[in-house]
Amino acid sequence: MSGRLKVKKEEKGNFIKLDELKYLKFNFSFMTTNSNYGFDNAKFVDEHKSQLLSRIFELSKNPYAEVCLMSKNQGFEFIKENDMKFTCKYKEEEFYKSEFRKRANNKYCIMRLYSNNNPACIRCIGKVVSNIFYVMFISFDHDKLYK
C-alpha cells in the first residue's frame, strides 16, 4: 500500500483493520457484443491486452478508496451517461437483474489503458458497484466518447 490512505482512530479506540478495506475487483460478464467496442476489435492487439492485465493488477492491489483518490490518468474518471456521445449497448438487462447491481449510479467509470495515452488512447468503460468495476466497453477513439 502506498500510504496515501489514512486510517483514522475511531472514538472507542478501535482501528480499521487492513483486511476490512475493500480492494478493487474487475468483472467482464456484461461486455458489449459490438466488436467495435470489445475484445474482438482488430485494434485490440496483444500489446494492449497485456497492458490491460497490467492495469488491472496495478489498480487491484490498492484499496478502492485509494484508487478513487488517484488522478483520472492513473485511476478513474466518472462521466454521466448523458454526457457520453457513443450509443453502443451492453448487456444492460442482464446487468440490472441483480438487486446488488441496481445500486449502480448513472455514471460510467472510465479507466485509461495507458495513463499518458501513449502509444494508444484506449479507454475501458463500465460501471462501478461497491468495489467492483464491471467493464462493458473498450474504446479506441476517445473523440467519439464525450459530448
C-alpha positions, 0 to 999 in steps of 0.5 A, a space after each residue: 500500500 502506498 500510504 496515501 490512505 489514512 486510517 483514522 482512530 475511531 472514538 472507542 479506540 478501535 482501528 480499521 483493520 487492513 483486511 476490512 478495506 475493500 480492494 478493487 475487483 474487475 468483472 467482464 460478464 456484461 461486455 458489449 457484443 459490438 466488436 467495435 467496442 470489445 475484445 474482438 476489435 482488430 485494434 485490440 492487439 496483444 500489446 494492449 491486452 497485456 497492458 490491460 492485465 497490467 492495469 488491472 493488477 496495478 489498480 487491484 492491489 490498492 484499496 478502492 478508496 485509494 484508487 478513487 483518490 488517484 488522478 483520472 490518468 492513473 485511476 478513474 474518471 466518472 462521466 454521466 451517461 448523458 454526457 457520453 456521445 457513443 450509443 453502443 449497448 451492453 448487456 444492460 438487462 442482464 446487468 440490472 437483474 441483480 438487486 446488488 447491481 441496481 445500486 449502480 449510479 448513472 455514471 460510467 467509470 472510465 479507466 485509461 489503458 495507458 495513463 499518458 495515452 501513449 502509444 494508444 488512447 484506449 479507454 475501458 468503460 463500465 460501471 462501478 458497484 461497491 468495489 467492483 468495476 464491471 467493464 462493458 466497453 473498450 474504446 479506441 477513439 476517445 473523440 467519439 466518447 464525450 459530448 
